[in-house]
């Protein structure tokens, strides 16, 4: 009996130690993402971002689905669940919900299984490279593109959920442009994956369509962690201010 108790105690200690290590690793990853956020470019420093964030605003999460955040997902090799961008996104959503000027919440999926999508020759060979070696039956493909549970819990009636149909932007072939226009949105706050692809693509498109995009740097992620700083620096220099989730909360006048 004493041996069993020792085993139970030892097991509990082991689980606690593993949990502590996981928490420590997650915090380290989140710290790395914060370090990747560049100083605001000189031109953005001329703006009152707090005032801009009081304008009619929309939130958009891009490609934050099971594919990237579940160990069985098609893109699991990236291990996005070990980084801090999901927790940062939750913080951003909760803060935006409290701000009365956020009129639109958009949960934008990105399917990597694209056999039924219209595609050029370039698209065809690239899409095949993503999933050609994977054995995912239709039901698993569907689950792969579903919003990760931590964000699914934050979806409310009236939010929009749709897939990005173009290569790197939701401004082509989706209801997003009409949603933003009808609700007279000025500001688009972006989180999601991948920073150097869909986030940059949507920031560029938002600018070209007359909107004011703001990218939450630690709520985004690149395929490889070491690519994040360069991607955020490029976005910050040319297309949109890049700020942290904590800065976003502070600019909204809310305490962290």
Backbone as a ProteinNet text record, in pm:
[ID]
protein_1_A
[PRIMARY]
XXXXXXXXXXXXXXXXXXXXXXXXXXXXXXXXXXXXXXXXXXXXXXXXXXXXXXXXXXXXXXXXXXXXXXXXXXXXXXXXXXXXXXXXXXXXXXXXXXXXXXXXXXXXXXXXXXXXXXXXXXXXXXXXXXXXXXXXXXXXXXXXXXXXXXXXXXXXXXXXXXXXXXXXXXXXXXXXXXXXXXXXXXXXXXXXXXXXXXXXXXXXXXXXXXXXXXXXXXXXXXXXXXXXXXXXXXXXXXXXXXXXXXXXXXXXXXXX
[TERTIARY]
83.3	0	86.8	191.4	282	350.7	383.2	447.4	354.4	224	126.1	115.7	111.5	103.1	225.9	343.3	465.3	456.5	403.4	389.7	294.3	182	84.6	147	216.7	281.2	386.2	465.8	569.4	507.6	396.1	328.1	275.6	216.6	162.7	273.7	385.9	500.4	549.6	552.1	596	505.1	373.7	277.1	292.7	308.5	324.5	450.8	558.8	684.3	671	602.9	582.7	498	393.4	308.5	386.7	472.5	554.1	649.4	707.4	796.5	720.9	598.8	517.1	483.7	445.7	412	533.3	649.4	772.3	807.5	791.5	821.2	725.6	596.5	497	527	567.6	601.4	723.4	821	941.4	906.9	815.7	773.4	700.7	613.1	540.7	636.8	738.6	838.2	913.5	945.2	1014.5	928.7	797.3	707.9	700.3	700.3	699.3	828.6	941.2	1069.3	1075.5	995.5	996.2	921.9	841.8	765	858.8	864.7	957.8	906.1	994.3	953.4	869	767.8	684.9	770.2	740.8	811.2	787.8	883.6	871.4	740.8	691.1	567.7	447.3	445.3	331.9	336.4	454.5	465.9	398.2	371.7	303.5	152.9	104.6	-38.7	-77.4	-200.5	-258.9	-334.4	-266.5	-327	-447.3	-446	-561.1	-684.6	-665.9	-778.3	-823.1	-727.1	-762.1	-841.6	-804	-874.8	-1010.1	-1046	-1181.8	-1274.5	-1218.3	-1299.2	-1376	-1478.9	-1549.9	-1452.1	-1453.4	-1348	-1403.7	-1320.2	-1350.8	-1231.8	-1259.9	-1157.9	-1161.8	-1044.1	-1037.6	-928.7	-967.9	-875.5	-863.7	-740.8	-718.9	-645.1	-704.8	-640	-596.9	-674.1	-641.8	-727.8	-694.4	-775.8	-698.1	-770	-709.7	-586.7	-583.2	-471.4	-337.1	-335.8	-211.7	-195.2	-305.3	-299.7	-326.2	-349.8	-371.8	-260.1	-213	-104.1	-136.5	-266.6	-305.4	-330.7	-316.3	-348.2	-252.3	-297.9	-215.4	-87.4	-93	24	84.3	65.7	108.9	258.7	335.7	481.3	526.8	443.1	479.2	465.7	382.7	361.7	323.4	226.1	182.9	126	78.4	22.3	129.2	256.6	364.2	405.1	345	380.2	272.9	288.8	197.3	88.6	81.1	-11.2	-158.4	-190.7	-330.7	-378.1	-298	-333.7	-344.1	-255.1	-259.6	-387	-429.3	-552.7	-673.1	-678.7	-788.1	-793.6	-678.9	-672.6	-728.6	-692.3	-738.3	-889.8	-942.1	-1086.3	-1163.1	-1120.4	-1191	-1191.2	-1079.1	-1072.5	-1161.7	-1159.3	-1241	-1390.1	-1429.8	-1571.3	-1619.8	-1529.9	-1567.9	-1574.1	-1519.3	-1512.9	-1632.4	-1716.5	-1841.7	-1821.9	-1704.1	-1680.4	-1640.5	-1619.3	-1590.4	-1723.4	-1751.7	-1882.1	-1884.7	-1768.1	-1762.5	-1653.9	-1690.2	-1594.5	-1597.1	-1479.4	-1468.6	-1369.5	-1416.8	-1335.3	-1311.7	-1192.5	-1162.8	-1075.1	-1130.5	-1054.7	-969.4	-872.3	-790.5	-768.9	-841	-827.9	-698.9	-625.8	-508.1	-543.7	-658.4	-707.7	-793.1	-734.9	-797.5	-824.3	-846.5	-868.1	-989.4	-1089.1	-1212.4	-1213.9	-1103.4	-1095.6	-1059.1	-1109.2	-1056.7	-906.9	-828.1	-684	-612.1	-507.2	-419.7	-317.9	-233.9	-127.7	-35.7	-7.5	75.5	7.3	-122.1	-197.2	-196	-220.9	-234.1	-109.9	7	128.4	161.3	129.8	159.2	64.7	-65.2	-160.7	-128.3	-88.2	-51.4	68.6	158.6	276.2	240.2	127.7	86.1	27.6	-52.7	-134.6	-123.6	-45.4	-39.9	3	85.4	136.1	51.3	-56.5	-139.3	-258.7	-290.7	-406.9	-515.5	-588.2	-695	-828.1	-913.8	-1047.9	-1127.2	-1238.7	-1315.2	-1351.4	-1390.6	-1431.2	-1312.8	-1192.8	-1075	-1030.6	-1048.7	-1019.9	-1109.5	-1236.1	-1329.8	-1288.2	-1252.7	-1210.8	-1081.7	-996.5	-868.5	-888.6	-994.1	-1017.4	-1109.9	-1153.3	-1242.2	-1164.5	-1231.1	-1170.6	-1125.4	-1005.6	-950.7	-1044.7	-1062.2	-1162.3	-1150.3	-1029	-1011.7	-1076.3	-1078.4	-1143.2	-1289.7	-1321.3	-1461.6	-1546.1	-1488.7	-1562.1	-1592.4	-1523.6	-1541.5	-1633.7	-1676.3	-1764.6	-1903.1	-1961	-2093.8	-2188.7	-2319.7	-2416.7	-2390.4	-2397.5	-2370.7	-2229.7	-2138.4	-2003.5	-2008.7	-1913.8	-1903.9	-1797.7	-1829.3	-1733	-1731.3	-1614.5	-1601.6	-1456.4	-1434.6	-1299.6	-1240.2	-1111.2	-1037.6	-1025.7	-1073.1	-1077.7	-962.2	-910.6	-796.6	-668.3	-557	-429.9	-383.6	-404.6	-351.3	-433	-560	-639.8	-786.7	-855.3	-999.8	-1077.3	-1007.8	-1073.9	-1119.1	-1091	-1132.1	-1220.4	-1343	-1429.3	-1500.7	-1495.2	-1566.2	-1659	-1734.4	-1826.4	-1758.9	-1628.3	-1561.3	-1574.5	-1547.8	-1559.8	-1699.1	-1803.5	-1939.6	-1967.1	-1918.6	-1934.2	-1872.1	-1750.1	-1680.7	-1746.8	-1792.3	-1856.4	-1990.7	-2073.8	-2207	-2201.3	-2100.7	-2088.7	-1999.2	-1961	-1882.1	-1757.4	-1685.9	-1564.6	-1448.7	-1367.8	-1244	-1120	-1121.7	-1002.2	-1022.3	-919.5	-923.4	-807.5	-839.6	-739	-721	-596.1	-566.1	-486.1	-529.3	-450.8	-449.9	-355.6	-362.9	-233.4	-250.2	-140.2	-158	-58.6	79.7	111.2	198	229.8	274.1	362.4	423.7	344.4	220.8	139.4	1	-91.4	-228	-239.1	-159.2	-167.4	-111.1	5.3	60.8	-29.3	-80.5	-166.7	-292	-352.5	-473.9	-444.5	-329.5	-290.6	-269.8	-203.8	-182.9	-316.7	-403.4	-533.1	-618.1	-611.7	-688.2	-642.9	-512.5	-460.7	-507.9	-500.3	-538.9	-687.8	-766.5	-910.7	-952.7	-856.1	-887.2	-906.3	-874.9	-890.3	-760.1	-770.2	-655.3	-624.7	-539.6	-510.5	-410.8	-433	-338.9	-313.9	-187.6	-149.6	-103.8	-160.6	-120.1	-7.6	114.6	230.9	240.8	217.7	231	110.1	6.7	-110.1	-102.5	17.4	40.9	157.1	177.7	288.2	332.9	460.9	518.8	541.5	574.6	598.1	709.9	818.8	930.7	942.5	962.3	967.3	1069.2	1181.1	1286.4	1249.1	1140	1095.6	1004.4	960.1	858.1	908.9	1028.2	1078.3	1087.9	1141.5	1155.2	1021.1	924	790.3	722.7	731.7	669.5	738.3	868.5	940.4	896.5	880.4	837.1	696.5	604.8	468.3	469.8	543.4	549.2	611.6	709.2	775.9	688.2	604.4	537.6	384.8	322.3	179.7	89.1	135.5	47.1	128.3	79.2	143.6	134.6	242.7	245.9	261.2	166.3	170.1	148	171.4	148.6	4.1	-36.6	-171.2	-187.9	-83.4	-91.4	-107.4	-35.1	-47.3	-188.4	-244.1	-380.6	-478.4	-467.5	-556.9	-539.2	-414.1	-387.9	-443.8	-428.6	-479.3	-631.2	-696.2	-842.1	-886.1	-788.2	-820.6	-861.4	-820.8	-854.8	-727.7	-742.7	-628.5	-597.1	-467.9	-426.1	-464.9
-120.4	0	125.5	123.4	237.9	257.9	145.5	155	220.3	182.1	241.7	391.6	429.1	570.8	645.5	583.4	647.6	669.1	566.5	577.8	690.9	700.1	805.3	942.3	956.8	1084.1	1117.8	1017.6	1040.5	1079.9	1014	1047.2	1189.2	1226.3	1361.9	1465.8	1436.8	1527.7	1538.5	1424.1	1424.4	1507.1	1490.8	1568.8	1717	1751.3	1891.7	1950	1869.9	1917.2	1937	1842.1	1854.2	1975.7	1998.7	2114.7	2244	2244.7	2363.6	2388.5	2280.8	2294	2343.7	2289.1	2334.1	2481.9	2523	2663	2752.1	2705.4	2782	2795.8	2684.3	2688	2781.2	2775.8	2862.1	3008.6	3039.9	3177.5	3224.8	3134	3169.4	3198	3116.5	3138.4	3271.7	3301.3	3429.1	3546.1	3532.2	3637.7	3659.4	3550.8	3561.7	3636.7	3610.3	3679.1	3827.4	3862.1	4003	4071.2	4001.6	4058.7	4080.6	4003.4	4015.8	4139	4200.5	4318.5	4438	4501.1	4613.6	4740.7	4835.1	4969.3	5028.4	5103.7	5165.1	5244.9	5230.7	5308.4	5457.5	5541	5684.9	5747.1	5702.6	5763.3	5727.3	5603.8	5565.9	5642.7	5683.6	5756.7	5893.3	5940.8	6069.3	6056.6	5932.7	5907.8	5892.6	5924.8	5895	5763.2	5653.3	5521.8	5498.6	5558.5	5545	5607.9	5722.9	5788.3	5707	5651.1	5568.8	5446.6	5387.4	5269.4	5302.7	5430.7	5468.1	5483.4	5474.8	5480.3	5349.2	5345.9	5219.4	5111.1	4999.3	4899.9	4759.5	4677.5	4536	4453.8	4334.9	4236.6	4123.1	4074.1	3957.8	3862.1	3739.1	3629.3	3547.1	3523.1	3451.9	3320.2	3211.1	3079.8	3030	3060.8	3009.6	2885.1	2780.8	2660.3	2539.2	2428.4	2306	2262.6	2293.1	2252.9	2293.4	2408.2	2464.5	2446.1	2419	2418.1	2281.3	2179.1	2045.4	1952.6	1862.8	1771.8	1683.4	1665.3	1582.6	1666.1	1798.8	1885.9	1872.3	1913.1	1902.4	1984.5	2093	2179.3	2169.2	2054	2036.3	2050.1	2028.9	2037.5	2174.7	2276.2	2410.8	2427.3	2344.2	2348.3	2488.7	2547.1	2680.8	2682.1	2568	2562	2583	2571	2593.5	2740.3	2822.9	2964.2	3045.7	3176.1	3258.2	3326.9	3301.7	3382.2	3352.8	3231.8	3200.3	3273.9	3270.3	3342	3492.1	3544.2	3686.9	3721	3630.5	3653.1	3656.2	3564.4	3563.2	3696.9	3748	3876.8	3988.8	3986.8	4090.7	4083.5	3962.9	3947	3995.1	3954.6	3994.2	4145.6	4209.6	4355.5	4422.4	4369.8	4429	4415.7	4304.7	4286.1	4394.2	4443.2	4544.4	4684.4	4700.5	4832.2	4847.9	4947	4960.3	4994.9	5043	5081.1	4962.8	4845.2	4725.7	4667	4688.9	4656.2	4523.2	4462.3	4344.2	4249.2	4121.8	4018.4	3910.1	3881.3	3792.6	3680	3557.3	3438.6	3374	3392.4	3359.2	3234.2	3126.5	3003.7	3002.9	2913.7	2894.9	2745.1	2688	2544.7	2515.7	2415.2	2372.8	2260.4	2196.2	2094.9	2167.3	2193.9	2285.2	2221.4	2091.8	2022.7	2076.9	2125.5	2173.4	2323.9	2390.8	2534.7	2565	2675.7	2721.2	2746	2702.1	2713.7	2723.2	2803.2	2815.5	2701.1	2696.1	2594.7	2612.6	2736.9	2763.1	2711.3	2744	2699	2547.4	2480.5	2334.6	2267.5	2304.7	2237.5	2277.8	2402.7	2444.7	2379.1	2375.5	2311.5	2163.2	2096.6	1955.3	1935.1	2030.9	2018.2	2026.4	2091.6	2104.2	1974.4	1907.5	1798	1667.9	1665.5	1546.7	1420.3	1435.3	1318.6	1282.4	1356.1	1334	1245	1156.3	1069	1118.4	1220.5	1280.3	1251.8	1166.9	1147.5	1277.5	1288.4	1414.6	1468.8	1381.5	1431.2	1491.1	1435.1	1489.4	1619.5	1628.6	1754	1865.3	1833.9	1933.1	1978	1881.3	1913.6	1994.8	1968.1	2037.9	2187.9	2228.2	2369.8	2435.2	2363.1	2423.2	2513.2	2617.3	2712.1	2640	2673.2	2607.4	2630.4	2532	2543.2	2667.9	2712.7	2830.3	2954.7	2961.3	3073.6	3044.4	2918.6	2881	2925.4	2918	2957	3106.3	3185.1	3330.1	3380.1	3291.7	3331.8	3364.4	3473.7	3516.3	3528.4	3522.3	3543.4	3676.7	3674.4	3794.6	3801.7	3722.6	3714.4	3646.4	3678.7	3612.8	3504.1	3388.8	3280.2	3238.9	3244.3	3208.6	3175	3116.6	3079.8	3183.1	3201.1	3281	3197.9	3251.5	3175	3206.8	3328	3366.2	3311.7	3344.3	3287.9	3347.2	3479.1	3540.3	3658.7	3667.7	3778.7	3741.3	3797.2	3777.8	3888.3	3979.9	4089.5	4049.9	3927.3	3878.3	3755	3761	3643.5	3608.2	3695.5	3668.6	3785.2	3770.3	3875.7	3985.7	3975.6	4074.6	4218.1	4245.1	4384.9	4443.3	4365.2	4413.9	4435.2	4345.3	4358.9	4488.6	4516.5	4636.4	4763.4	4756.4	4871.9	4903.5	4802.7	4824.3	4875.1	4831.6	4875	4998.1	5054.6	5177.8	5168.7	5060.7	5034.8	5119.4	5169.2	5239.1	5156.5	5088.1	5020.8	4869.9	4798.1	4652	4598.2	4530.4	4471.7	4325.1	4287.2	4154.7	4069.2	3943.5	3840.6	3716.9	3625.1	3497.6	3450.3	3351.5	3278.4	3285.4	3299.9	3324.3	3473.5	3524.4	3666.7	3715.1	3638.4	3679.3	3634.6	3593.9	3546.8	3612	3547.7	3600.4	3729.4	3744	3867.1	3983.4	3965.3	4070.8	4096	3988.1	4003.5	4082.5	4054.9	4126.9	4269.8	4292	4428.8	4512.3	4454.3	4524.5	4556.2	4455.3	4473.5	4575.7	4572.9	4670.2	4812	4833.3	4965.6	5006.8	4916.2	4948.3	4976	4924.7	4948	5062.2	5136.9	5256.5	5237.1	5117.9	5091.9	5117.5	5118	5139.6	5009.6	4923.5	4796.2	4813.8	4739.9	4733	4585.6	4546.6	4407.3	4387.9	4288.6	4255.1	4151.6	4197.8	4116.1	3984.9	3986.1	3863.2	3772.2	3816.8	3733	3677	3679.2	3620.6	3522.8	3446.3	3351	3315.8	3294.3	3247.8	3097.4	3036.1	2892	2854.7	2933	2912.1	3033.7	3013.6	3127.7	3234	3191.6	3287.6	3377.9	3346.6	3430.3	3544.8	3542	3636.8	3780.2	3802.9	3939.9	4008.7	3939	3998.2	4029.9	3939.1	3961.2	4081.6	4090.9	4203.3	4335.4	4331.2	4453.7	4503.6	4412.4	4452.4	4512	4445.9	4498.6	4635.9	4647.9	4772.8	4886.1	4854.3	4957.7	5011.2	4924.1	4962.2	4963.8	4872.2	4849.4	4883.6	4861.9	4880.8	4889.9	4966.1	4962.8	4822.3	4779	4651.1	4679.9	4631.2	4653.6	4521.4	4519.7	4399.5	4394.2	4277	4262.3	4348.7	4360.7	4445.6	4592.7	4634.5	4772.9	4798	4700.5	4712.8	4735.7	4655.1	4670	4807.7	4850.3	4981.2	5095	5085	5190.8	5199.3	5088	5089.8	5149	5180.2	5238.6	5137.4	5011.7	4903.8	4861.2	4812.6	4764.6	4622.2	4585.8	4450.6	4349.3
0	0	0	82.1	86.5	-47.7	-114.7	-245.7	-346.9	-338.7	-429.7	-405.8	-275	-242.4	-294.6	-279.3	-328.8	-479.3	-548.3	-693.8	-732	-656.9	-684.4	-661.5	-548.7	-517.3	-622.3	-658.9	-759.4	-893	-926	-1051.6	-1050.4	-936	-924.3	-934.5	-871	-878.9	-1022.5	-1091.4	-1231.1	-1319.5	-1300.3	-1378.8	-1349.9	-1220.8	-1183.8	-1245.4	-1243.5	-1301.5	-1451.4	-1517.3	-1662.2	-1695.2	-1614.1	-1636.6	-1618	-1516.1	-1492.8	-1608.9	-1661.7	-1776.8	-1898.7	-1920.1	-2033.5	-2020.2	-1898.5	-1875.8	-1897.4	-1851.2	-1868.8	-2015.7	-2091.6	-2234.5	-2308.2	-2270.2	-2333.7	-2305.9	-2181.8	-2147.3	-2224.8	-2238.9	-2315.8	-2460.5	-2517.5	-2656.1	-2669.4	-2572.9	-2575.8	-2564.1	-2479.8	-2464.8	-2595.1	-2665.7	-2794.4	-2896.2	-2894.4	-2988.1	-2956.5	-2828.4	-2790.9	-2834.7	-2821.7	-2862.6	-3012.8	-3087.7	-3233.9	-3282	-3195.6	-3235.9	-3246.3	-3362.6	-3380.2	-3315.7	-3296.6	-3257.1	-3369.8	-3334.8	-3437.6	-3534.9	-3662.5	-3763.8	-3738.4	-3774.7	-3745.6	-3794.1	-3910.2	-3960.3	-3874.7	-3817.4	-3731.4	-3598.9	-3555.8	-3429.5	-3434.8	-3555.9	-3571.3	-3547.3	-3536.7	-3521.6	-3375	-3344.7	-3214.4	-3229.4	-3201.1	-3222.9	-3131	-3012.9	-2923.8	-2988	-3050.7	-3118.6	-3239.7	-3311.3	-3427.2	-3384	-3271.6	-3222.3	-3160.4	-3158.4	-3117.9	-3238.7	-3359.3	-3480.8	-3497.2	-3582.4	-3608.1	-3653	-3583.7	-3602	-3621.5	-3684.6	-3703.7	-3657.5	-3608.8	-3571.8	-3672.5	-3709.7	-3798.2	-3751.8	-3727.6	-3700.8	-3828.4	-3872.4	-3997.6	-3971.6	-4017	-4019.1	-3881.3	-3779	-3646	-3619.8	-3694.8	-3696.3	-3644.5	-3635.1	-3581.9	-3658.8	-3787.1	-3871	-3812.6	-3744.5	-3691.7	-3541.4	-3470.6	-3325	-3261.3	-3343.4	-3288.9	-3335.1	-3248.5	-3286.9	-3406.3	-3437.6	-3551.4	-3676.7	-3667.9	-3779.8	-3896.1	-4012.9	-4133.9	-4123.5	-4044.4	-4029	-3888.5	-3826.7	-3687.7	-3669.5	-3775.2	-3763.3	-3713.3	-3733	-3687.5	-3535.5	-3473.2	-3327.9	-3280	-3348.7	-3308.2	-3166.3	-3118.7	-2983.1	-2876	-2913.7	-2818.4	-2810.6	-2893.8	-2896.6	-2824.1	-2822.7	-2744.4	-2823.6	-2956	-3036.7	-3008.9	-2965.8	-2936.7	-2811.8	-2706.9	-2583.3	-2608.8	-2692	-2725.1	-2802.2	-2890.5	-2966	-2872.7	-2778	-2680.5	-2605.7	-2568.4	-2498.3	-2585.5	-2714	-2806.9	-2825.1	-2845.7	-2865.6	-2743.7	-2626.1	-2504.3	-2486.5	-2519.9	-2508.6	-2612.9	-2735.8	-2842.2	-2812.3	-2750.6	-2716.5	-2619.8	-2535.6	-2436.8	-2496.8	-2616.4	-2680.1	-2773.7	-2748	-2823.2	-2969.3	-3006.2	-3145.8	-3233.7	-3175	-3256.2	-3302.5	-3429.3	-3487.1	-3560.8	-3583.5	-3669.6	-3621	-3606.7	-3568.4	-3675.8	-3731.4	-3847	-3818.9	-3832.8	-3809.6	-3946.3	-3997.4	-4136.4	-4142	-4196.1	-4210.2	-4335.9	-4336.9	-4457.1	-4475.1	-4568.8	-4595.5	-4671.2	-4625.7	-4702.9	-4799	-4777.8	-4871.5	-4975.4	-5091.7	-5187.4	-5323.1	-5325.7	-5453.5	-5527.4	-5454.1	-5517.5	-5538.9	-5510.2	-5531	-5675.8	-5732.4	-5861.7	-5847.8	-5944.3	-5928.8	-6062.2	-6060.5	-6175.7	-6173.8	-6272.6	-6273.1	-6153.1	-6118.9	-6001.6	-5875.2	-5861.6	-5744.9	-5733.5	-5844.4	-5842.7	-5785.3	-5835.6	-5788	-5645	-5608.4	-5471.6	-5372.3	-5403.9	-5313.9	-5295.4	-5404.2	-5394.8	-5302.6	-5301.5	-5214.8	-5067.4	-5036.1	-4896.9	-4842.5	-4922.4	-4869.1	-4946.7	-5053.1	-5138	-5066	-4962	-4889.8	-4768	-4744.9	-4625.9	-4657.2	-4564.5	-4578.6	-4483.7	-4527.4	-4448.1	-4516.3	-4459	-4515.7	-4505.2	-4576.7	-4579.5	-4441.9	-4348.6	-4217.3	-4141.1	-4162.3	-4096.1	-4163.1	-4293.2	-4362.5	-4309.9	-4289.2	-4236.5	-4097.3	-4011.8	-3875.9	-3875.6	-3971.5	-3981.7	-3996.3	-4065.9	-4092.5	-3990.9	-3889.5	-3790.3	-3694.7	-3649.9	-3557	-3430.8	-3383.3	-3265.4	-3146.1	-3057.4	-2950.2	-2863.7	-2834.7	-2749.7	-2811.2	-2943.9	-3011.8	-3041	-3066.9	-3087.3	-2968.1	-2850	-2728.8	-2724.2	-2806.9	-2805.8	-2915.7	-3005.6	-3114.8	-3059.7	-3108.7	-3063.7	-3182.4	-3156.3	-3264	-3334.6	-3466	-3544.4	-3598.3	-3541.5	-3597.3	-3734	-3818.4	-3947.8	-3943.7	-4004.1	-4020.1	-4166.8	-4227.2	-4367.8	-4398.7	-4514.1	-4554.9	-4649.2	-4638.3	-4735	-4862.3	-4973.6	-5097.5	-5191	-5182	-5264.3	-5202.4	-5261.6	-5216	-5084.2	-5064.8	-4943.1	-4891.1	-4931.1	-4880.4	-4873.2	-4775.1	-4762.5	-4833.1	-4899	-4969.4	-5109.5	-5150.1	-5281.9	-5263.4	-5317	-5320.3	-5191.9	-5089.6	-4964.3	-4931.4	-4823.6	-4780.2	-4700.3	-4677.6	-4593.6	-4645.7	-4774.7	-4819.9	-4796.2	-4820.6	-4799.2	-4651	-4566.3	-4422.1	-4372.8	-4414.6	-4369.4	-4423	-4547.9	-4609	-4543	-4525.4	-4469.5	-4325.8	-4251.7	-4112.2	-4097.9	-4212.9	-4216.6	-4128.8	-4146	-4068.2	-4120.1	-4028.5	-4064.6	-4033.6	-3918.9	-3866.8	-3870.3	-3914.7	-3915.6	-3833.2	-3723.3	-3634.4	-3672.9	-3699.6	-3753.8	-3656.8	-3641.7	-3573.2	-3661.9	-3635.3	-3705.5	-3767.6	-3854.3	-3916.2	-4068.2	-4146.6	-4112.7	-4129.2	-4044.1	-4044.2	-4181.2	-4244.6	-4370.9	-4492.3	-4470.5	-4581.5	-4571.6	-4501.9	-4496.6	-4415.5	-4310.1	-4232	-4312.4	-4369.4	-4454.8	-4575.5	-4636.9	-4754	-4722.1	-4608.2	-4570.6	-4526.6	-4464.2	-4428.7	-4554.6	-4652.9	-4780.4	-4847.3	-4853.5	-4918.8	-4845	-4712.7	-4634	-4667	-4672.9	-4708.7	-4847.1	-4942.4	-5080.4	-5093	-4998	-5000.3	-4907.7	-4856.5	-4779.9	-4630.8	-4579.5	-4436.4	-4360.9	-4229.9	-4142.4	-4068.5	-4123.6	-4057.2	-3942.8	-3837.2	-3725.6	-3696.6	-3696	-3675.3	-3531.3	-3465.1	-3327.5	-3337.3	-3323.5	-3355.9	-3281.4	-3150.1	-3072.5	-3086.1	-3159.9	-3189	-3330.6	-3389.7	-3520.9	-3511.4	-3616.4	-3616.2	-3756.7	-3770.8	-3896.6	-3888.5	-4002.1	-4003.3	-3907.2	-3910.8	-3819.4	-3728.7	-3599.1	-3506.6	-3545.8	-3600.1	-3634.3	-3752.2	-3820.7	-3933.3	-3889.6	-3764.3	-3719.5	-3717.9	-3664.6	-3650.7	-3786	-3886.3	-4018.9	-4081.7	-4063.2	-4119.9	-4055.5	-3924.4	-3855	-3889.4	-3904.5	-3940.9	-4078.4	-4174.4	-4309.1	-4305.6	-4235.2	-4224.4	-4158.9	-4050	-3974.2	-4055.1	-4136.3	-4214.6	-4327.4	-4385.1	-4509.1	-4504.8	-4430.3	-4451.6	-4334.4	-4211.9	-4096.5	-3968.1	-3870.5	-3739	-3679.5	-3617.2	-3547.2	-3398.9	-3320.2	-3176.4	-3104.1	-2974.5	-2894.5	-2846.3	-2799.5	-2743.6	-2618.7	-2537.9	-2418.5	-2457	-2560.2	-2606.6	-2660	-2731.1	-2782.4	-2667.3	-2563.3	-2447.8	-2384.5	-2371.3	-2310.9	-2395.4	-2526.1	-2615.3	-2612.7	-2583.1	-2569.3	-2435.5	-2351.1	-2221.9	-2119	-2142.6	-2048.6	-1975.8	-1853.7	-1778.2	-1819.8	-1816.3	-1854.3	-1747.3
[MASK]
++++++++++++++++++++++++++++++++++++++++++++++++++++++++++++++++++++++++++++++++++++++++++++++++++++++++++++++++++++++++++++++++++++++++++++++++++++++++++++++++++++++++++++++++++++++++++++++++++++++++++++++++++++++++++++++++++++++++++++++++++++++++++++++++

